Amino acid sequence: MTDNSFVENEERRALRKSVAAQVANYGQEYYLQKARAGQHTDELWNEAGKLGFIGINIPEEYGGGGAGMYELSLVMEEMSAAGCGLLMMVVSPAINGTIIARYGTDEQKQRWLPGIADGSITMAFAITEPDAGSNSHNITTTARRDGSDWILNGRKIYISGVDQAKAVLVVGRTEHAKTGKLRPALFIVPTDTPGFEYTPIEMELVSPERQFSLFIDDVRLPSDALVGSEDAAIAQLFAGLNPERIMGAASAVGTGRFALNKAVDYVKTRKVWFTPIGAHQGLSHPLAQNYIEIELAKLMMQKAATLYDCGDDAGAAEAANMAKYAAGEASVRAVDQAVQSLGGNGLTKEYGIAAAVTLSRLSRIAPVSREMVLNFVAQTSLGLPRSY
Ligand SMILES: Cc1cc2nc3c(=O)[nH]c(=O)nc-3n(C[C@H](O)[C@H](O)[C@H](O)COP(=O)(O)OP(=O)(O)OC[C@H]3O[C@@H](n4cnc5c(N)ncnc54)[C@H](O)[C@@H]3O)c2cc1C
């Protein structure tokens, strides 16, 4: 067969089908019910782990599927399209799994990757700080040496899933790399380490995965808590952040598909004049636009994942940013149009669209905001000067 990167091969189509079949047993009802009860989606997570979906990108020698970001993003998209996309997929296998697989020591890989792969270990990721915000170069979480140990101090905000996590990969900097351009130092911090505390942030998201503030006070870590080099080039961090953006895009594409499917089903049968409301171009055209925008975003997501899996980190960075942007925009517009298409039902609990509003809105903010993506493209792709 000729190589046709624009067409998903049979294996990937089969994977989509298997994931879709698994998550259909859960769906949005399960997801929202868990979220509203303040519970986690352990059944879905554990089963997805056993079926090999969570660790599909982790190397085979560490218990994973040996595939790539393409396959992992496809798992994320299908979960989200069923209304039960799990944020920890973005964090645990995509960011942490990738960084540890690429930069970890053999011991770190043995310790963490098999659990991340089968879902028995969830690992959170913490870069965002209250003062630095989008300006990661300003993070102040700092590690100093004490003998062979590290002593870590700092504060983080909006960190997802810490209560579910065995450990958090914390992005800090070392004392001697304290100012100037970020040379990140990445530490694995088990959540039960003395001095490591976290408190939940009350969000209006209807999500079973919660966000937390972290307080890291004189946390003592063994020397092997450090992943990779202690003042590595930023490349070490971006080995995980490009997958994060690809997964952010996958989540948004899936959420867009979820909303569009609901809207299309509804307008096909709802009649208030002599024809289903879906015949009115005031509804059918925006829905057609949503479909086009989602498909375009998905194509860029597939390109980004393909470049990443080929080892082209620079090419993947541009594509991952553009995919994340396009998917966020497509998702927000599709969910908004779905609300409109359902009229009053669009805002009820029963139809499940209203809960997707804040979720889709998240895709414009995290993991990197729409404006920071536009800054990246303006400066890196177009060569325009910076304003900041
Ligand atoms: C539900 C949720 C889950 C999250 N999970 C995690 C997680 O697990 N781990 C983690 O580390 N972080 C996580 N985050 C944090 C997320 O990555 C940040 O919220 C995001 O990067 C934006 O940072 P900020 O909130 O500090 O906004 P700010 O940086 O304060 O930005 C506010 C606004 O200003 C704009 N802005 C800032 N600078 C510029 C500029 N130079 N040019 C133009 N506009 C600009 C931004 O685009 C944004 O619109 C999560 C956030 C949410 C909401």
The ligand as an SDF file (V2000), in Angstrom:
LIG
                    3D

 53 58  0  0  0  0  0  0  0  0999 V2000
   -9.1770   22.9600   34.6370 C   0  0  0  0  0  0  0  0  0  0  0  0
   -7.7300   23.3120   34.5900 C   0  0  0  0  0  0  0  0  0  0  0  0
   -6.7980   22.3070   34.7080 C   0  0  0  0  0  0  0  0  0  0  0  0
   -5.4320   22.6190   34.7270 C   0  0  0  0  0  0  0  0  0  0  0  0
   -4.5240   21.6200   34.9480 N   0  0  0  0  0  0  0  0  0  0  0  0
   -3.1980   21.9490   35.0920 C   0  0  0  0  0  0  0  0  0  0  0  0
   -2.2600   20.9430   35.4610 C   0  0  0  0  0  0  0  0  0  0  0  0
   -2.5960   19.7660   35.6710 O   0  0  0  0  0  0  0  0  0  0  0  0
   -0.9600   21.3100   35.6180 N   0  0  0  0  0  0  0  0  0  0  0  0
   -0.5320   22.5980   35.4300 C   0  0  0  0  0  0  0  0  0  0  0  0
    0.6670   22.8730   35.5850 O   0  0  0  0  0  0  0  0  0  0  0  0
   -1.4110   23.5820   35.0800 N   0  0  0  0  0  0  0  0  0  0  0  0
   -2.7380   23.2820   34.9080 C   0  0  0  0  0  0  0  0  0  0  0  0
   -3.6490   24.2680   34.5750 N   0  0  0  0  0  0  0  0  0  0  0  0
   -3.1860   25.6490   34.4200 C   0  0  0  0  0  0  0  0  0  0  0  0
   -3.2750   26.1810   32.9940 C   0  0  0  0  0  0  0  0  0  0  0  0
   -2.2510   25.6200   32.2170 O   0  0  0  0  0  0  0  0  0  0  0  0
   -3.1950   27.7250   33.0930 C   0  0  0  0  0  0  0  0  0  0  0  0
   -4.4190   28.1450   33.6610 O   0  0  0  0  0  0  0  0  0  0  0  0
   -2.9800   28.3630   31.7600 C   0  0  0  0  0  0  0  0  0  0  0  0
   -1.6970   28.0580   31.2670 O   0  0  0  0  0  0  0  0  0  0  0  0
   -3.1260   29.8940   31.8400 C   0  0  0  0  0  0  0  0  0  0  0  0
   -2.3930   30.4300   32.9020 O   0  0  0  0  0  0  0  0  0  0  0  0
   -3.1140   31.3980   33.9710 P   0  0  0  0  0  0  0  0  0  0  0  0
   -4.3710   30.7640   34.3920 O   0  0  0  0  0  0  0  0  0  0  0  0
   -2.1250   31.7670   35.0100 O   0  0  0  0  0  0  0  0  0  0  0  0
   -3.5110   32.6920   33.1430 O   0  0  0  0  0  0  0  0  0  0  0  0
   -2.6510   34.0220   32.9310 P   0  0  0  0  0  0  0  0  0  0  0  0
   -1.2670   33.6910   32.5000 O   0  0  0  0  0  0  0  0  0  0  0  0
   -2.8290   34.9120   34.1080 O   0  0  0  0  0  0  0  0  0  0  0  0
   -3.4070   34.6400   31.6850 O   0  0  0  0  0  0  0  0  0  0  0  0
   -4.6570   35.3350   31.7680 C   0  0  0  0  0  0  0  0  0  0  0  0
   -5.0190   35.8470   30.3820 C   0  0  0  0  0  0  0  0  0  0  0  0
   -3.9870   36.7320   29.9120 O   0  0  0  0  0  0  0  0  0  0  0  0
   -3.5540   36.3140   28.6500 C   0  0  0  0  0  0  0  0  0  0  0  0
   -2.1220   36.6280   28.4730 N   0  0  0  0  0  0  0  0  0  0  0  0
   -1.1100   36.4010   29.3640 C   0  0  0  0  0  0  0  0  0  0  0  0
    0.0720   36.7940   28.8200 N   0  0  0  0  0  0  0  0  0  0  0  0
   -0.2030   37.2470   27.5800 C   0  0  0  0  0  0  0  0  0  0  0  0
    0.5800   37.7730   26.5150 C   0  0  0  0  0  0  0  0  0  0  0  0
    1.9150   37.8880   26.6040 N   0  0  0  0  0  0  0  0  0  0  0  0
   -0.0520   38.1370   25.3640 N   0  0  0  0  0  0  0  0  0  0  0  0
   -1.4060   38.0110   25.2510 C   0  0  0  0  0  0  0  0  0  0  0  0
   -2.1840   37.5450   26.2130 N   0  0  0  0  0  0  0  0  0  0  0  0
   -1.6080   37.1500   27.3600 C   0  0  0  0  0  0  0  0  0  0  0  0
   -3.7790   34.8040   28.6350 C   0  0  0  0  0  0  0  0  0  0  0  0
   -3.8440   34.2900   27.3330 O   0  0  0  0  0  0  0  0  0  0  0  0
   -5.1200   34.7100   29.3630 C   0  0  0  0  0  0  0  0  0  0  0  0
   -6.1540   34.9570   28.4530 O   0  0  0  0  0  0  0  0  0  0  0  0
   -5.0030   23.9700   34.5430 C   0  0  0  0  0  0  0  0  0  0  0  0
   -5.9650   24.9750   34.3740 C   0  0  0  0  0  0  0  0  0  0  0  0
   -7.3070   24.6690   34.4170 C   0  0  0  0  0  0  0  0  0  0  0  0
   -8.2960   25.7910   34.2800 C   0  0  0  0  0  0  0  0  0  0  0  0
  1  2  1  0
  2  3  1  0
  2 52  2  0
  3  4  2  0
  4  5  1  0
  4 50  1  0
  5  6  2  0
  6  7  1  0
  6 13  1  0
  7  8  2  0
  7  9  1  0
  9 10  1  0
 10 11  2  0
 10 12  1  0
 12 13  2  0
 13 14  1  0
 14 15  1  0
 14 50  1  0
 15 16  1  0
 16 17  1  0
 16 18  1  0
 18 19  1  0
 18 20  1  0
 20 21  1  0
 20 22  1  0
 22 23  1  0
 23 24  1  0
 24 25  2  0
 24 26  1  0
 24 27  1  0
 27 28  1  0
 28 29  2  0
 28 30  1  0
 28 31  1  0
 31 32  1  0
 32 33  1  0
 33 34  1  0
 33 48  1  0
 34 35  1  0
 35 36  1  0
 35 46  1  0
 36 37  1  0
 36 45  1  0
 37 38  2  0
 38 39  1  0
 39 40  1  0
 39 45  2  0
 40 41  1  0
 40 42  2  0
 42 43  1  0
 43 44  2  0
 44 45  1  0
 46 47  1  0
 46 48  1  0
 48 49  1  0
 50 51  2  0
 51 52  1  0
 52 53  1  0
M  END
$$$$
